Amino acid sequence: MASRNLLLGPRPATHDHCTIGGMLGNNSCGATAQAYGKMSDNVLGLDVLTYGGARFWAGPGGGDGMPQEMRARLRDLGERYGEEIRRRPVHLAEALDEAWRAAVPGASPGGHG
């Protein structure tokens, strides 16, 4: 991003070797969070390309192109773990890691180090 003179507000401690996918999956923030917010404050939506080749928009007014099987699996995750999600929203990726990987085979939000 620096080569294009772009700045992403959240700057986690792992900023020199993290990925945008990992930052999304972990809702990263860091030392600049009070000024720029965390990832969820900086993302309006996502243009998603799955490992299977499906492409869809996830965000306001979107998601219609999401594969039905994925939609059903994500809905099931919400039903099974909804209370956990509401209690620990910042650590959602950690709380649902195993269930997410089972629901969406091959999926990974990336890593941050």
Order of alpha helices (4+ residues) and beta strands (2+ residues): alpha-alpha-alpha-beta-beta-alpha-alpha
